[in-house]
Amino acid sequence: DLKLQFLYFIVLHEKKAKQNNSFKMSKCVSCNFQVTGVTPTHCCHACSLKAGSHGMMCKKVAYVPPPAKCHGCNFLVGPAGGPTHCCQACHKGSHGPRCQKVPFLSGNWTDGTVPTPSSITQCGNQITVVNTTQPWSPSVGTVHSGGKVDFQSGGLSALVGAVNAAGEIQFTNGVKWTVIPPLHGAWAADQGASNLTQITQVGPNITVTNPGQPWSPSTGIHHPNNTITFSTGGLVGITGTFNGAGAIAFSNGCTWTKTA
């Protein structure tokens, strides 16, 4: 009976939605909708099978970015600190008893061995880790107060990690992840440019633009070892090395300094 089958499907869906409730509010791995409990990592089952497809159970709720990094430290913005800080004490450089002390982990990470970085997207205490070259991807986990990291789904579910004093994630299997500093922003060149160059970064992919330069635009890759290579535009053939502290030295002798 089709009616009974449909009712069974609805009941099964609601049961799974309740089981997946802890993963709600994160961004779908394959589109710009929000995870609403249908699956732990996607907006709906259809989107998990084919990116951008949406079934009748998809609520199609637009994803709203989570609270950002604290302006004064590397914790997540918390309810005790208003819209900009983890707690009120952080405005003066310390942390009060109401500070939740949840590390901010959103960004690109490397273990030093995998050529493609792993991307962490954080929504409150929840993180979604994606690396399309790895069989464990995607994995969904939780960042706890104090820096403990564990996973509830995906190939990393057997691992537990901890954020150390250096901001690295040390896992129980001996692997250590280090964050890759983002290049997104405005850069000033030490020669040959009268205005600022803009770098836009999405994952490891960068787009470099400067309307006053004949090489613009150029696109490339920001590699886990902080080297930069270009695949399109006038910068093809030039490589760069980011020092992690606001400067890029290029193979043509030019150095860019980050201004914003």
C-alpha positions, 0 to 999 in steps of 0.5 A: 500500500503506497499510503502506508509506505509513505507514512512509514517513510515520514516516521523514519525521516522524523526519527532520523531528524531527531537523531541528527538534531545535534548537527543542526545549524551548520552549513550543508557540505554541498550547497548554501543551505543549512543542515536542519537534521535530515542528515548530519552533513547535508541539507537533505539526502538528495543533496548528499547524493548530487550536490545542488539537488534537493528533495521534498524533505529539504527545508531549504533554509538559507545558511547564516554564518555563525559568530566570528572569532573574538577580536581580542583572542583566538576564542569564539565570540561568546554570549558573555562578550557581546558581538565582538568578544568571547567575554567582557574581560577579554576587552582588557586582555584577560578572561573572566569566569563566564568565558566559554573558552571555545577555540575558533577553528574555522579555516584551512589546516594541514598535517604537513603530509597531505598535499590538499588542506583540510577545511574546518567550518565552525558553527558554535561548538560544532565543526564540519571538516572537509577534504575531498581527497580523503576517505574520512571526509566529511566528518562532523564533530564538537569543540569543547570548552578548553579545546577538546575536539571529538567527532560524532560522524564521518571517518574521523569519529574514532579520533579525539584531539586537543587544541594546544597552547600553540593553536595546533590540533593534536590528535590521539593517533599522533597526527598534528594539524596546523592552521594555514594563515589565510591570504585574503585581504589587501597587499602592497607591492614593493615595486611596480604597483601604484595601488593595492593588490586584492587577494580573495581566498576560498579554501586553497584557491586564490584570485589576485586582482589589481586593475593597474597591472597587466597580469590581473586577474590571476588565479592560483593555489595556496598550498599547505606548505605556504607556497603559492603557484598560479594556473591562469593570468599573467602571474603564471610561472611565478611562485611565491612563499608566504612567511605566515606573518604578512609577507609574500616573497615571489620568485621574480624578486618582488615582495608583497606586504599585507595591509588589511 
